[in-house]
């Protein structure tokens, strides 16, 4: 895994597999009616799938590492 996108995917996958409630609360706050936990988790999973399955055909990563 060499590109910035591949490294990001690796990190996100690891985070999804090792869910930590305390860290989740730190970054996303408490569950509420506007943004419940499942919506946040689904958005993370959907973003991961988008990046993994077809990001190259839909957008280009512009990064200082290129």
C-alpha positions, 0 to 999 in steps of 0.5 A: 500500500503506497498511495495516500488513499490506500493508507487512509483506507487501511486506517479506516478499515482498522478503525471500523474493525476495532470500534472504541466507544470512548474514542467515538464519543470524543470525536462524534459526541453524544447520540442525538435526534439529528445525528444518531450513532448509526447514521455516523457509522453508516456514513463512515462505512459508505465513505470507505466503500466509495473510496475502496470501490470506485474513487478513481473514476469519480474524483482525483486525490490532490495531495502534497504527497504526489 
